[in-house]
Amino acid sequence: MFKRFALAVAITLSFSLPVFAERGQQGDFEVGPYVGYAFFSDYGSHNIEQNLLYGVRLGYFFEENWSFEPSYQMLWTDTDRATGTNNGASLRALRFNLLYNFLPGKRLRPFLTGGLGWEYTKVNGSFKSNDLGVNAGGGLRVFLTDYLAARLDGRFVYTEVSELDARQYNYEAMFGLTYLFGGKPPADTDGDGIPDKKDACAETPKGATVNPEGCPSDSDGDGVFDGIDQCARTIKGLKVNEKGCTMDSDGDAVPDGADQCEGTPAGMPVDGKGCPKDKDTDGVSDDKDQCPDTPAGTPVDEKGCPLDTDKDGVPDHLDQCPNTEAGKDIDAMGCPKVSLARGVLQGVNFKTGSADLTLNSQTILDGVAEELNKFPKVRVEVQGHTDSSGSEQINLKVSDQRANSVVDYLVSKGVDRGRLDARGYGEAEPIADNNTREGRRKNRRVELKWLD
């Protein structure tokens, strides 16, 4: 029997962990039944048989460490172990004990106890006795929950038995369950179910899920605690509101934090970054772009259309003459159709047998230089041409010299040489019949060709 009792105690202890339990505070009550075993070492001439005892107790904690406990217990057994005489005996005890309780708040709480009580003994056919006894011992409470504890007690009991003029010595080992209740509930300022004295985070917002230390958890790391967080799987880094759900201030379906263009007007189509869509990537959003298919890299105006600085209808990226005066008749490259600096330069002549310009030719070229300087981005090929008189080789050389002579003069009038390319064609590209005098005159010429 005792072995079974010890085994039950060991199993109970094996489930005990060194964590907190809240009952057993000032003002608490403790009530519960217990069973035990009594060992009688001396009872005068009556050798009382050891046996099980049963009891109930009620305690009151007037401080965390101190409690007062009345208890009542009963035992029925045989007598006279030496002779085998079976008279039957009953022992009852009403005791009042003080307990000093160690480690308040812990799950494992040892205690010491001592007290007085009436020890009532009755042996059938022999006698009965009602005497004052003292007891002392100790034990251990093992809290299974905040309110329920298993309890082990061991006590030594001494009584002067008046009827026998003898002393009674017995030892008792007891096991019971006690329920603790009442008293003042432990302070829990933040109402998270974890009392302040063991709450490591005593200002947790109401409703937050907390761990055993009273600290809130935040599974998605958005700054809104679990239990309060209504969107508990928010992607890390996104901005959230007080409910833990992603914010979308501009209502474009791209949450704040991921939205690189917060404040997009309502209803505007946006891309995955929350920015207004810009199909042709010209910097003007589709909702404002009047030319949504502008080639990449083309300078555009505020409407998303190719920039046309001189308003001649030819966009800047194609305009060879981007500063054409308003009202000029222009060609596809944005340059004036009627221009001195284009085609055959009428009146540009050279001294006989040389590449030296005549005085009249210089006057004409002054106008050409002025016009070329109006269009600084235009590149020009200066072409020299001859008629078919003389050898082909000499004609090619003369045409090249005359083209370079024109280039030199234009450079002297401020035209950037890097824009001018001199080239002699000799007699290779006639524009009239070399068999007539008039045709040969027309073939002896200087042309300007504007390059793309």
C-alpha positions as CSV (number, residue, x, y, z in Angstrom):
1,M,0.0,0.0,0.0
2,F,2.7,2.5,1.0
3,K,4.7,1.7,-2.2
4,R,1.7,2.6,-4.3
5,F,1.3,5.8,-2.3
6,A,5.0,6.7,-2.9
7,L,4.7,5.9,-6.6
8,A,1.7,8.3,-7.0
9,V,3.7,11.0,-5.3
10,A,6.7,10.5,-7.6
11,I,4.5,10.7,-10.7
12,T,2.9,13.9,-9.5
13,L,6.3,15.5,-8.9
14,S,7.5,14.5,-12.3
15,F,5.0,16.8,-13.9
16,S,6.1,19.8,-11.8
17,L,8.1,22.6,-13.5
18,P,9.8,25.6,-11.8
19,V,7.3,28.1,-13.1
20,F,4.9,30.5,-11.4
21,A,1.5,29.8,-9.9
22,E,-0.6,32.6,-8.5
23,R,-2.7,31.2,-5.7
24,G,-1.5,31.0,-2.1
25,Q,-1.5,34.8,-1.7
26,Q,-2.8,36.8,1.2
27,G,-6.5,36.3,1.7
28,D,-6.6,32.9,-0.1
29,F,-8.4,29.9,1.3
30,E,-7.2,26.3,0.8
31,V,-9.5,23.3,1.2
32,G,-9.2,19.6,0.3
33,P,-9.2,16.0,1.3
34,Y,-6.2,13.8,2.0
35,V,-5.3,10.2,2.8
36,G,-2.3,9.0,4.7
37,Y,-0.7,6.2,6.7
38,A,-0.1,6.2,10.4
39,F,2.9,4.4,12.1
40,F,2.4,3.8,15.8
41,S,5.6,3.5,17.8
42,D,4.2,3.5,21.3
43,Y,0.7,3.4,22.8
44,G,1.1,2.1,26.3
45,S,0.2,-1.6,26.6
46,H,-2.0,-1.4,23.4
47,N,-0.1,-2.1,20.3
48,I,-2.2,-0.4,17.7
49,E,-1.9,-1.7,14.2
50,Q,-0.7,0.9,11.6
51,N,-3.2,1.7,8.9
52,L,-4.7,4.2,6.5
53,L,-6.1,7.5,7.7
54,Y,-8.5,9.9,6.0
55,G,-9.0,13.6,6.6
56,V,-10.0,17.0,5.3
57,R,-8.4,20.4,5.9
58,L,-9.3,24.1,5.5
59,G,-6.5,26.7,5.5
60,Y,-6.4,30.5,5.3
61,F,-3.4,32.6,4.2
62,F,-3.2,35.7,6.3
63,E,0.1,36.5,4.6
64,E,1.9,35.0,1.6
65,N,4.2,33.0,3.8
66,W,1.9,32.3,6.7
67,S,-1.3,30.3,6.8
68,F,-3.6,28.9,9.5
69,E,-5.0,25.4,9.0
70,P,-7.7,23.4,11.0
71,S,-7.9,19.8,9.9
72,Y,-10.0,16.7,10.9
73,Q,-8.9,13.1,10.3
74,M,-10.0,9.6,11.2
75,L,-8.4,6.1,11.4
76,W,-9.8,2.6,12.0
77,T,-7.5,-0.2,12.9
78,D,-6.8,-3.2,15.0
79,T,-5.0,-3.4,18.3
80,D,-2.4,-5.5,20.1
81,R,-0.1,-6.6,17.3
82,A,1.9,-8.8,19.7
83,T,-1.0,-11.1,20.8
84,G,-3.2,-10.7,17.8
85,T,-6.1,-9.6,19.9
86,N,-8.6,-7.8,17.7
87,N,-10.5,-5.3,19.8
88,G,-10.7,-2.7,17.1
89,A,-9.7,0.9,17.6
90,S,-10.6,4.3,16.1
91,L,-8.6,7.4,16.3
92,R,-9.9,10.9,15.5
93,A,-8.0,14.2,15.6
94,L,-9.0,17.8,15.3
95,R,-5.9,19.9,14.9
96,F,-5.0,23.5,14.5
97,N,-1.7,24.3,12.8
98,L,0.4,27.2,11.6
99,L,2.3,26.8,8.4
100,Y,5.2,28.7,7.1
101,N,5.2,28.6,3.3
102,F,8.4,29.0,1.4
103,L,8.8,30.4,-2.2
104,P,5.4,32.1,-2.7
105,G,4.4,32.3,-6.4
106,K,6.5,29.2,-7.3
107,R,4.9,26.0,-8.4
108,L,7.0,23.9,-6.0
109,R,6.5,25.3,-2.5
110,P,7.8,23.6,0.6
111,F,6.5,24.4,4.1
112,L,7.0,23.8,7.8
113,T,4.1,23.2,10.2
114,G,3.3,22.9,13.9
115,G,0.2,22.9,16.0
116,L,-2.1,21.6,18.8
117,G,-5.2,19.4,18.7
118,W,-7.6,17.0,20.4
119,E,-6.6,13.4,19.9
120,Y,-9.6,11.2,20.5
121,T,-8.9,7.4,20.9
122,K,-11.4,4.6,21.4
123,V,-10.6,0.9,21.9
124,N,-13.6,-1.3,21.9
125,G,-14.1,-3.1,25.2
126,S,-11.2,-1.3,26.8
127,F,-11.3,2.5,27.0
128,K,-11.6,5.8,25.3
129,S,-9.5,8.9,25.7
130,N,-9.8,12.6,24.7
131,D,-6.4,14.3,25.1
132,L,-4.5,17.3,23.9
133,G,-1.7,16.5,21.5
134,V,1.0,18.4,19.7
135,N,2.4,17.8,16.2
136,A,5.1,19.1,13.9
137,G,6.4,18.4,10.5
138,G,6.7,19.7,7.0
139,G,5.7,19.1,3.4
140,L,5.5,20.3,-0.1
141,R,2.8,21.8,-2.3
142,V,3.0,21.0,-6.0
143,F,0.8,23.3,-8.0
144,L,-0.9,21.5,-10.9
145,T,-2.7,24.7,-12.0
146,D,-3.0,28.2,-10.5
147,Y,-5.8,26.8,-8.3
148,L,-5.2,23.1,-7.8
149,A,-2.2,21.7,-5.9
150,A,-1.0,18.2,-4.8
151,R,0.2,18.2,-1.3
152,L,2.6,15.9,0.6
153,D,2.8,16.1,4.4
154,G,4.9,14.3,7.0
155,R,4.2,14.8,10.8
156,F,5.3,13.6,14.2
157,V,2.4,13.4,16.7
158,Y,2.8,13.3,20.5
159,T,-0.1,12.8,23.0
160,E,-0.2,12.2,26.8
161,V,-3.0,9.5,27.0
162,S,-4.6,10.2,30.4
163,E,-6.6,7.0,30.6
164,L,-3.5,4.9,30.3
165,D,-1.0,7.2,32.0
166,A,1.1,6.6,28.9
167,R,2.5,8.5,26.0
168,Q,1.4,8.0,22.4
169,Y,4.0,8.5,19.6
170,N,3.0,8.2,16.0
171,Y,4.2,9.3,12.6
172,E,1.9,10.2,9.7
173,A,2.6,10.5,6.0
174,M,-0.2,12.1,4.0
175,F,-1.1,12.9,0.4
176,G,-3.9,15.1,-0.8
177,L,-5.3,17.6,-3.2
178,T,-6.2,21.1,-2.3
179,Y,-8.1,23.8,-4.0
180,L,-7.1,27.4,-3.4
181,F,-9.6,30.2,-3.9
182,G,-10.8,33.6,-2.8
183,G,-8.5,36.4,-1.7
184,K,-7.5,39.3,-3.8
185,P,-6.8,38.5,-7.4
186,P,-3.2,39.3,-8.4
187,A,-2.8,42.7,-10.0
188,D,-2.8,42.6,-13.8
189,T,-2.6,46.2,-14.9
190,D,-2.7,45.5,-18.7
191,G,-5.3,42.8,-18.4
192,D,-3.4,40.2,-20.4
193,G,-3.9,37.4,-17.9
194,I,-0.3,37.5,-16.7
195,P,0.0,39.1,-13.2
196,D,2.1,42.1,-12.9
197,K,4.7,40.5,-10.7
198,K,5.7,38.0,-13.4
199,D,4.7,40.2,-16.4
200,A,7.9,41.2,-18.3
201,C,5.8,43.5,-20.5
202,A,3.4,45.1,-18.1
203,E,1.9,47.6,-20.6
204,T,0.8,45.3,-23.4
205,P,-2.2,46.7,-25.4
206,K,-5.5,45.1,-24.7
207,G,-6.3,42.2,-26.9
208,A,-2.7,41.3,-27.8
209,T,-1.6,37.7,-27.7
210,V,1.2,37.3,-25.1
211,N,3.7,34.6,-24.1
212,P,4.1,33.2,-20.6
213,E,6.2,36.2,-19.7
214,G,3.4,38.5,-20.7
215,C,5.1,39.9,-23.8
216,P,3.2,40.3,-27.0
217,S,4.1,38.5,-30.2
218,D,4.2,40.0,-33.7
219,S,4.4,37.2,-36.2
220,D,4.6,39.3,-39.4
221,G,6.8,42.0,-37.9
222,D,4.6,44.9,-38.9
223,G,4.5,46.6,-35.5
224,V,0.9,45.5,-34.7
225,F,0.7,42.7,-32.1
226,D,-0.9,39.3,-32.8
227,G,-4.5,39.3,-31.4
228,I,-4.9,42.9,-32.5
229,D,-3.6,42.4,-36.0
230,Q,-6.5,41.7,-38.3
231,C,-4.1,40.9,-41.2
232,A,-1.6,38.7,-39.5
233,R,0.4,37.7,-42.6
234,T,1.4,41.1,-44.0
235,I,4.4,41.1,-46.2
236,K,7.4,42.5,-44.3
237,G,8.2,46.2,-45.1
238,L,4.7,47.3,-46.1
239,K,3.0,50.1,-44.2
240,V,0.0,49.1,-42.1
241,N,-2.8,50.8,-40.3
242,E,-3.7,50.4,-36.6
243,K,-5.4,47.1,-37.4
244,G,-2.2,45.6,-39.0
245,C,-3.6,45.7,-42.6
246,T,-1.7,47.2,-45.5
247,M,-2.5,50.9,-46.3
248,D,-3.3,52.2,-49.8
249,S,-3.5,55.9,-49.4
250,D,-4.1,56.7,-53.1
251,G,-6.4,53.7,-53.7
252,D,-4.5,52.4,-56.7
253,A,-4.3,48.8,-55.3
254,V,-0.6,49.0,-54.7
255,P,0.0,49.2,-50.9
256,D,2.0,52.0,-49.3
257,G,5.6,51.0,-48.8
258,A,5.6,49.1,-52.1
259,D,4.1,52.2,-53.9
260,Q,6.8,54.3,-55.4
261,C,4.3,57.0,-56.5
262,E,2.1,57.6,-53.5
263,G,-0.6,60.1,-54.1
264,T,-1.5,58.9,-57.6
265,P,-4.9,60.5,-58.6
266,A,-7.9,58.2,-58.2
267,G,-8.7,56.1,-61.2
268,M,-5.4,56.5,-62.9
269,P,-4.0,53.3,-64.4
270,V,-0.7,52.4,-62.6
271,D,2.1,49.8,-63.0
272,G,3.3,47.3,-60.5
273,K,5.2,50.0,-58.6
274,G,2.1,52.2,-58.2
275,C,3.2,54.8,-60.7
276,P,1.1,56.1,-63.6
277,K,1.6,53.9,-66.7
278,D,3.8,55.3,-69.4
279,K,3.8,52.9,-72.3
280,D,6.4,54.8,-74.4
281,T,8.6,55.7,-71.4
282,D,8.8,59.3,-72.4
283,G,8.1,60.6,-68.9
284,V,4.5,61.6,-69.6
285,S,1.9,59.3,-68.1
286,D,-0.6,57.6,-70.5
287,D,-3.6,59.5,-69.2
288,K,-1.9,62.8,-70.3
289,D,0.2,61.5,-73.3
290,Q,-1.3,62.8,-76.6
291,C,1.4,60.9,-78.5
292,P,1.5,57.5,-76.6
293,D,3.8,55.8,-79.2
294,T,6.7,58.2,-79.2
295,P,10.0,56.4,-80.0
296,A,12.2,55.8,-77.0
297,G,14.7,58.5,-76.3
298,T,12.8,61.2,-78.2
299,P,12.6,64.6,-76.4
300,V,8.9,65.4,-75.7
301,D,6.8,68.3,-74.6
302,E,4.4,68.4,-71.7
303,K,1.8,66.6,-73.8
304,G,4.1,63.7,-74.5
305,C,4.6,64.6,-78.2
306,P,8.0,65.0,-79.9
307,L,9.5,68.4,-79.1
308,D,9.4,70.9,-82.0
309,T,11.2,74.0,-80.7
310,D,10.8,76.1,-83.9
311,K,7.2,74.9,-84.4
312,D,7.9,74.1,-88.1
313,G,6.2,70.7,-87.9
314,V,9.4,68.7,-87.9
315,P,10.3,67.3,-84.4
316,D,13.6,68.3,-83.0
317,H,15.1,64.8,-83.2
318,L,14.6,64.9,-87.0
319,D,15.0,68.7,-87.6
320,Q,18.3,69.5,-89.3
321,C,17.4,73.2,-88.9
322,P,15.8,73.4,-85.4
323,N,15.9,77.2,-85.3
324,T,14.0,77.9,-88.6
325,E,12.3,81.3,-88.5
326,A,8.5,81.2,-88.2
327,G,6.7,81.2,-91.6
328,K,9.5,79.7,-93.6
329,D,8.7,77.1,-96.2
330,I,10.7,74.0,-95.1
331,D,11.5,70.6,-96.4
332,A,11.3,67.2,-94.7
333,M,14.5,67.8,-92.7
334,G,13.0,71.1,-91.2
335,C,15.2,73.4,-93.3
336,P,14.0,76.2,-95.6
337,K,13.3,75.1,-99.1
338,V,14.7,78.3,-100.6
339,S,18.2,78.8,-99.5
340,L,21.4,80.3,-100.8
341,A,23.3,77.6,-98.9
342,R,21.9,74.7,-100.9
343,G,22.4,73.2,-104.4
344,V,24.3,75.0,-107.1
345,L,25.9,78.2,-105.8
346,Q,25.1,80.5,-108.8
347,G,27.7,83.2,-109.3
348,V,30.5,81.5,-107.5
349,N,33.4,81.5,-110.1
350,F,37.1,81.2,-110.0
351,K,39.9,83.0,-111.8
352,T,40.9,81.2,-115.0
353,G,43.1,78.2,-114.5
354,S,43.1,78.5,-110.7
355,A,41.1,77.9,-107.5
356,D,41.1,81.6,-106.5
357,L,37.6,83.0,-105.9
358,T,36.5,86.1,-107.8
359,L,35.4,89.1,-105.8
360,N,31.8,88.6,-106.8
361,S,32.0,85.0,-105.6
362,Q,33.2,86.1,-102.2
363,T,30.1,88.4,-101.9
364,I,27.8,85.4,-102.6
365,L,29.7,83.2,-100.1
366,D,29.3,85.8,-97.4
367,G,25.5,85.2,-97.6
368,V,26.0,81.5,-97.6
369,A,28.2,81.7,-94.4
370,E,25.5,83.9,-92.7
371,E,22.8,81.4,-93.5
372,L,24.9,78.4,-92.4
373,N,25.6,80.1,-89.1
374,K,21.9,80.2,-88.4
375,F,21.8,76.4,-88.5
376,P,24.8,75.3,-86.5
377,K,23.8,71.6,-86.4
378,V,23.8,71.2,-90.2
379,R,26.7,69.4,-91.9
380,V,27.5,70.3,-95.5
381,E,29.4,68.7,-98.3
382,V,31.0,71.3,-100.6
383,Q,31.3,69.7,-104.0
384,G,33.5,70.9,-106.8
385,H,32.5,70.0,-110.5
386,T,34.1,70.6,-113.9
387,D,33.2,70.2,-117.6
388,S,34.9,67.5,-119.7
389,S,37.5,69.8,-121.3
390,G,41.0,68.7,-120.4
391,S,42.2,65.4,-118.9
392,E,40.0,63.6,-116.4
393,Q,42.8,63.6,-113.8
394,I,43.5,67.3,-114.0
395,N,39.7,68.0,-113.9
396,L,39.5,66.0,-110.6
397,K,42.4,67.8,-109.1
398,V,41.0,71.2,-110.0
399,S,37.5,70.4,-108.7
400,D,39.0,69.3,-105.4
401,Q,41.1,72.5,-105.0
402,R,38.1,74.7,-105.8
403,A,35.9,72.8,-103.2
404,N,38.6,73.4,-100.6
405,S,38.9,77.0,-101.6
406,V,35.2,77.5,-100.8
407,V,35.5,75.7,-97.5
408,D,38.4,77.9,-96.5
409,Y,36.5,81.0,-97.3
410,L,33.4,79.9,-95.3
411,V,35.6,79.0,-92.3
412,S,37.1,82.5,-92.5
413,K,33.5,83.8,-92.1
414,G,32.9,81.8,-88.9
415,V,31.5,78.5,-90.1
416,D,32.9,75.5,-88.1
417,R,35.2,73.5,-90.3
418,G,34.0,70.3,-88.7
419,R,30.6,70.9,-90.4
420,L,32.2,71.2,-93.9
421,D,33.4,68.4,-96.1
422,A,35.2,69.4,-99.3
423,R,35.1,66.9,-102.2
424,G,36.0,67.2,-105.9
425,Y,34.1,65.2,-108.5
426,G,35.8,66.4,-111.6
427,E,33.8,65.8,-114.7
428,A,32.0,62.7,-113.3
429,E,28.6,64.3,-112.5
430,P,27.5,66.7,-115.4
431,I,24.2,68.5,-115.2
432,A,24.2,69.6,-118.8
433,D,25.6,68.7,-122.3
434,N,29.4,69.1,-122.4
435,N,29.2,69.3,-126.2
436,T,27.7,72.8,-126.0
437,R,29.3,76.0,-124.7
438,E,26.3,76.6,-122.4
439,G,26.3,73.0,-121.1
440,R,30.0,73.2,-120.2
441,R,29.4,76.5,-118.4
442,K,26.7,74.9,-116.3
443,N,28.9,71.9,-115.5
444,R,31.6,74.1,-114.1
445,R,30.0,74.7,-110.7
446,V,30.2,74.5,-106.9
447,E,27.3,72.8,-105.1
448,L,26.4,72.5,-101.4
449,K,24.7,69.3,-100.3
450,W,23.3,69.3,-96.8
451,L,24.0,66.0,-95.1
452,D,21.4,64.2,-92.8
